[in-house]
């Protein structure tokens, strides 16, 4: 494909937008703020088990291994629901699917409020996890509909910052609720916040100019073959597989942190429960700094002509690798202050993968397939959340002491994160793997091999 063809393909894939739509309008900022708030609520729900671990295990008579399995329940249907929701959003408006997710977050808290056994709490976690599944990719789809490719690093970073906002602003409040009113009151609080977010999204959520696409699916065998060819190019290439490995690794870390970090602060480092709740927010505080540095930096790199491979693959992978190696050093650290600093730096730096991975996958997917591609990424990557909390619980139960157990767990998860960063750096190249435009697919139906794609970035 020569340069004029690349330009034509790029124009064919880019939606028509009015002049000035590439800027940050007030509507774009409003939608982005509500989307960021959704991640704050989702994080708060995921943090519930970590914050309520001690009283909950005591009241329901759960072992650490059972509690780890309970934490993994949120991810049991997460991947399937994520994929189904993303595919549905390729045909229907993501606005209504996100609204349904928000309402399910609220209703799913009810079994936990009245739980008298681990089974009822398990059911609550499965319901809420399934509702949270589609929200992660669709929040990015909703935000990217208001921003062009070279300006998506900052929105991606801000969306991920929503989890940090949840920690900094809401976790201390939720900790006080637990101390004063018990762990069941925390589930009631999160349910109420979920209803409030749903009302805000119903009033303010809209689709932007970069998300409006004409959906005219072809029918019959030819349509099915073309659809399969598109998905094969989108999902079986270096960029998607590299981001998938990075997502899996960082997802394993996030699940371990949500589930076990407060207990690590209490049982190993010797902090009180209120102090552990406050310390739990510190890694996310530093994550905001890293995210708001890496996201805009990759945007500037792209606008100055740096390839997506370097800006989003090599640079992003380097950040994730450094994060994993930093966390692995906790195996040898016993000083409380130094351990807290290492957790802050390692976890905070690992979150930057969100600022590069989502835009990288969105870059290789045309607008009409973007929701499904991001959903597939999150769905398969979420498998780590099912495994890592339970495996960590087994490591802790098998260890001779809590200190040794957590040291072994952090070493393992740190090495997994570092390996994910290497995959991101080596395999991600959106310019190489960008999907061929429909016009060229029709002319070259055989051109469906993963790396038989136009040279240079197609944006």
Residue pairs with C-beta under 8 A, 6 or more apart in sequence:
1 9
1 440
1 454
1 455
5 440
5 454
6 454
6 455
6 456
6 458
8 437
8 439
9 436
9 437
9 439
9 440
9 454
9 458
10 458
10 459
12 437
12 438
12 439
13 366
13 367
13 437
13 458
14 148
14 459
15 209
15 210
15 211
15 212
15 213
15 367
16 209
17 209
17 210
18 209
21 208
21 209
21 210
22 147
22 148
22 151
24 147
25 146
27 146
27 206
27 208
28 146
28 147
28 208
30 204
31 142
31 143
31 146
31 204
31 205
31 206
31 208
32 143
32 146
32 155
32 158
32 159
34 197
34 200
34 201
34 204
34 205
35 139
35 142
35 143
35 159
35 162
36 158
36 159
36 161
36 162
36 165
37 162
37 165
37 197
37 200
38 98
38 102
38 135
38 139
38 162
38 197
38 201
39 136
39 139
39 159
39 160
39 161
39 162
39 163
39 165
39 166
40 162
40 163
40 165
40 166
40 169
40 170
41 102
41 105
41 166
41 190
41 193
41 194
41 197
42 105
42 132
42 135
42 136
42 162
42 163
42 166
43 162
43 163
43 164
43 166
43 167
44 166
44 170
44 171
44 174
44 190
44 193
45 105
45 109
45 128
45 132
45 190
45 194
46 74
46 132
46 258
47 166
47 167
47 171
47 174
47 258
47 280
48 174
48 186
48 187
48 190
49 56
49 67
49 70
49 71
49 125
49 258
49 259
50 71
50 257
50 258
50 259
50 260
50 261
50 262
50 263
50 280
51 171
51 174
51 175
51 178
51 186
51 262
51 277
51 280
52 178
52 183
52 186
53 67
53 259
53 262
53 263
54 263
54 266
54 273
55 178
55 182
55 183
56 62
56 67
56 121
56 183
57 63
57 64
57 67
59 183
60 115
60 116
60 117
60 118
60 121
62 70
62 118
63 393
63 397
64 393
64 396
64 397
65 390
65 393
65 394
65 397
66 118
66 393
67 259
67 393
68 259
68 260
68 389
68 390
68 391
68 392
68 393
68 394
69 389
69 390
69 393
70 118
70 121
70 122
70 125
71 125
71 255
71 258
71 259
71 389
71 390
72 255
72 385
72 386
72 387
72 388
72 389
72 390
73 122
73 125
73 126
73 129
74 125
74 126
74 128
74 129
74 132
74 385
75 129
75 255
75 382
75 383
75 384
75 385
75 386
76 125
76 126
76 129
76 130
76 386
77 126
77 129
77 130
77 133
78 129
78 130
78 132
78 133
78 379
78 382
78 385
78 386
79 133
79 378
79 379
79 380
79 382
79 383
80 130
80 133
80 379
81 129
81 130
81 131
81 133
81 134
82 133
82 134
82 136
82 137
82 375
82 378
82 379
82 382
83 133
83 372
83 375
83 376
83 379
84 134
85 97
85 101
85 133
85 134
85 135
85 137
85 138
85 375
86 134
86 137
86 138
86 371
86 372
86 373
86 374
86 375
86 376
86 378
86 379
87 371
87 372
87 375
88 97
88 134
89 97
89 134
89 138
89 141
89 371
89 372
89 375
90 215
90 368
90 369
90 370
90 371
90 372
91 215
91 217
93 207
94 138
94 141
94 142
94 207
94 211
94 371
95 142
95 201
95 205
95 206
95 207
97 134
97 138
98 134
98 135
98 138
98 139
98 142
98 201
98 205
99 198
99 201
99 202
99 205
100 131
101 131
101 132
101 134
101 135
101 138
102 131
102 135
102 194
102 195
102 197
102 198
102 201
103 194
103 195
103 198
104 127
104 128
104 130
104 131
105 128
105 131
105 132
105 190
105 191
105 194
105 197
105 198
106 191
106 192
106 194
106 195
106 198
107 127
107 191
108 124
108 127
108 128
108 131
109 124
109 128
109 187
109 188
109 190
109 191
109 194
110 124
110 191
111 120
111 121
111 123
111 124
111 127
112 120
112 121
112 124
112 125
112 184
112 187
113 184
113 187
113 188
113 191
114 120
115 121
115 124
115 184
124 187
133 378
133 379
133 382
134 375
136 378
137 371
137 374
137 375
137 377
137 378
138 371
138 374
138 375
139 159
140 155
140 156
140 159
140 358
140 362
140 374
141 211
141 370
141 371
141 374
142 205
142 207
142 208
142 211
143 152
143 155
143 156
143 159
144 152
144 155
144 210
144 211
144 359
144 362
144 370
145 207
145 208
145 209
145 210
145 211
145 212
146 155
146 208
146 209
146 210
146 211
147 155
147 208
147 210
148 210
148 459
149 302
149 359
149 362
149 363
149 459
150 299
150 302
150 303
150 459
151 299
152 299
152 358
152 359
152 362
153 294
153 295
153 296
153 297
153 298
153 299
153 302
153 355
153 356
153 359
154 292
154 295
154 296
154 299
155 295
156 295
156 354
156 355
156 356
156 358
156 359
157 291
157 292
157 294
157 295
157 296
157 352
157 354
157 355
158 291
158 292
158 295
159 354
159 358
160 287
160 291
160 351
160 354
160 355
161 287
161 288
161 291
161 292
163 284
163 287
163 351
164 284
164 285
164 287
164 288
164 291
164 351
165 288
166 284
167 280
167 281
167 283
167 284
167 285
168 281
168 284
168 285
168 288
170 193
171 277
171 280
171 281
172 277
172 278
172 281
174 186
174 189
174 190
174 277
175 273
175 274
175 277
175 278
177 185
177 186
177 189
178 185
178 186
179 273
179 274
210 367
211 367
211 370
212 367
213 366
213 367
213 368
214 368
215 368
217 223
217 227
218 226
218 227
225 445
226 441
226 445
229 441
229 445
229 448
230 369
230 435
230 441
231 369
231 372
232 448
232 450
233 433
233 435
233 436
233 448
233 450
233 453
234 240
234 364
234 365
234 369
234 373
234 376
234 435
235 373
235 376
236 450
237 364
237 432
237 433
237 450
237 451
237 453
238 427
238 428
238 429
238 432
238 433
238 450
238 451
239 313
239 360
239 361
239 364
239 427
239 428
239 429
239 430
239 432
239 433
240 361
240 364
240 373
240 376
240 377
240 433
241 423
241 427
242 313
242 317
242 423
242 424
242 426
242 427
242 428
243 357
243 360
243 361
243 377
243 424
243 428
244 377
244 380
244 381
245 419
245 420
245 423
245 424
245 427
246 316
246 317
246 320
246 353
246 357
246 420
246 421
246 423
246 424
247 353
247 357
247 377
247 378
247 380
247 381
247 384
247 420
248 380
248 381
248 383
248 384
248 420
249 320
249 324
249 384
249 416
249 417
249 418
249 419
249 420
249 421
249 423
250 320
250 350
250 351
250 353
250 354
250 417
250 420
251 381
251 382
251 383
251 384
251 385
251 388
252 384
252 385
252 387
252 388
252 413
252 416
252 417
253 327
253 347
253 350
253 388
253 413
253 416
253 417
254 385
255 384
255 385
255 388
255 389
256 388
256 389
256 392
256 409
256 413
257 283
257 343
257 347
258 389
259 389
259 392
260 389
260 392
260 393
260 396
260 406
260 409
261 280
261 283
261 343
262 273
262 276
262 277
262 280
263 276
264 406
265 271
265 275
265 276
265 279
265 280
265 340
266 272
266 273
266 276
267 402
267 406
268 339
268 402
268 403
268 406
269 336
269 339
269 340
270 336
271 279
271 336
279 340
282 340
282 343
282 344
283 343
283 344
283 346
283 347
283 348
284 347
284 348
285 344
285 348
286 344
286 345
286 347
286 348
287 347
287 348
287 351
289 348
290 319
290 348
290 349
290 351
290 352
291 351
291 352
291 354
291 355
294 315
294 316
294 319
294 352
294 355
294 356
295 352
295 355
298 311
298 312
298 315
298 316
298 355
298 356
298 359
301 310
301 311
301 315
302 308
302 311
307 429
307 431
307 457
308 360
308 363
308 428
308 429
308 430
308 431
308 457
309 428
309 429
309 430
309 431
309 432
311 356
312 356
312 357
312 359
312 360
312 363
312 428
312 430
313 356
313 360
313 424
313 425
313 426
313 427
313 428
313 429
313 430
314 425
315 356
316 352
316 353
316 355
316 356
316 357
316 360
316 424
316 425
316 428
317 421
317 422
317 423
317 424
317 425
317 426
317 428
318 421
318 425
319 349
319 350
319 352
319 353
319 421
320 349
320 350
320 352
320 353
320 417
320 418
320 420
320 421
320 424
321 417
321 418
321 421
321 422
321 425
322 349
322 421
323 345
323 346
323 347
323 348
323 349
323 350
323 352
323 417
323 418
323 421
324 346
324 350
324 413
324 414
324 415
324 416
324 417
324 418
324 419
324 420
324 421
325 414
325 418
326 342
326 345
326 346
326 349
326 414
327 342
327 343
327 346
327 347
327 350
327 410
327 413
327 414
327 417
328 410
328 411
328 414
328 415
328 418
329 342
329 414
330 339
330 342
330 343
330 346
330 406
330 407
330 410
330 411
330 414
331 407
331 408
331 410
331 411
331 414
332 407
333 339
333 342
334 403
346 414
346 417
350 417
353 420
353 421
353 424
356 424
357 377
357 424
358 374
358 377
360 428
360 430
361 373
361 374
361 377
362 370
362 373
362 374
363 430
363 434
363 457
363 459
364 373
364 430
364 433
364 434
364 435
365 372
365 373
365 374
365 435
366 435
366 437
366 438
369 435
388 413
392 409
392 413
395 405
395 408
395 409
395 412
396 402
396 405
396 406
396 409
397 405
398 405
399 405
399 408
430 457
431 455
431 456
431 457
431 458
432 451
432 453
432 455
433 450
433 451
433 453
434 453
434 454
434 457
434 458
434 459
435 453
436 444
436 447
436 453
436 454
437 458
440 447
441 447
441 448
447 453
